[in-house]
Amino acid sequence: MKNSFPSVANFPSPQPSPLQKGRGRIVRSLDANLRQRTTRRPADVSRSAAGCSLSPAEGKREWVRGPFDGVGDSNQERTRHSIRKLKRRERRAPLAFVGLISLIAIACPAQSPWHLQAGIATNAWIVLHQGQPLLRYVFNPQQYKPYVAEFSAPGGRNILRDAPADHLHHHALMYAIKVNGLNFWEEVSGNGVERVVETSASAAGNTATLRQVIHWVAPQDAFLANTTPAALLIEHRTLVLTVDAAARESALEWKAEFEAGKKTKEVTLTGATYHGLGMRFLQEFDMLANQSYAGRKPDLTKGRQEVASAPWASVSFAAPEQPATIALVPHPANARGDGMFFSMLTAFPYLSATQGLDRQPLIYHSGDKFKLRYLVLLYPEVKSTEALEARATKWRESAP
């Protein structure tokens, strides 16, 4: 099936994000607000880990140099640096308020027996299992949207790629569409912003949970003191990471509860064939990708791209030393039931779960509520179709 996903050959020379470089009148205004915000104490946010919580009054407050200052741009380097900060802070104080890009770690008396650690920051949520980083979710206010920057299975490695030069807006594992024609997928001047307004996190047993309230707003509204009246969508996002060490499985449940905002009387959800929950992979895996739609191999030869309905989809990488399989499972309670999937191999592999918004928009009125629920499974091996089918079916039969 022919689709409109831009190829590298037709893609213009990559330009830095306006929010990153501060170009344009609106962006200069955003940057001014951002600089003003950094001079004040960060807003109090509920923070908890390992099944306990602390109020701001229970911990020492201090300003420190940001952990990413002077650090290289690679995801792996940022994660290693953040983990060192996390461990040092667990040894120092119960709670610390730090600068806009500083990691906050929380040490609690009761630790998980299998050593799960979860640290939440003003711009990152990092989950470790027995010292290994499994997930890094970022929500820097200088970015257009929050997203999963790194994802690993127990004993495996991160397989996601963030902001490659050919498509700077490809953020590893991210969710974005168009709302009333406002583009939240691409990241150029005038596009929409998914603004995070509340964040909390917890961890207990083999599960870590992040909760956020996200306002989908126009760029000129991104730094209003109160974005609720300006929100096209109000999203309550919950990410639940569960680790099955015996099965060597990382299972990330992505749940989103939306409410159509009061900005307009009606919101219309549209998008390109690939808009939805999409993922981009490390460059060294590009030539190894083997895509599957619930056991059926899509025809992606000669630059073809395919959009089709399936109960689940997967990409496996038969790397000699570090193989991997990632699967994406939509819940049948989502609008339109079984999800649509977009996939391609040329000039790089890409997989996204969509709702067919390019064919038929979804329309909601102010105050209407709707939900989306996906499961992302990752293994440090090539999994069989039968194993993935059994795992996907079990989750799809769970309550919405």
Secondary structure, DSSP 8 states (H G I E B T S, - for coil): -------TTTS------HHHHT-SHHHHHHHHHHHHHHTS------EEETTEEE-GGGS-------TTTT--S-HHHHHHHHHHHHHHHHHH-S-----TT-EE----SS--TT-EEEEEESSEEEEEETTEEEEEEE--TTSSS-EEEEE--TTS---B-BS-TT-TT-BSEEEE-EETTEESSS-STT--EEEEEEEEEEEETTEEEEEEEEEEE-GGGTT-S--TTT-SEEEEEEEEEEEETTTTEEEEEEEEEEEE-SSSSEEEEE--TT-EEEEEB-GGGGGGEEEEETTB----GGG-EEEEE-S-EEEEE--SSS-EEEEEEE-TTSTTSS-EEEEE-SSS-EEEEE--TTTS-EEEETT-EEEEEEEEEEESS---HHHHHHHHHHHHTS--
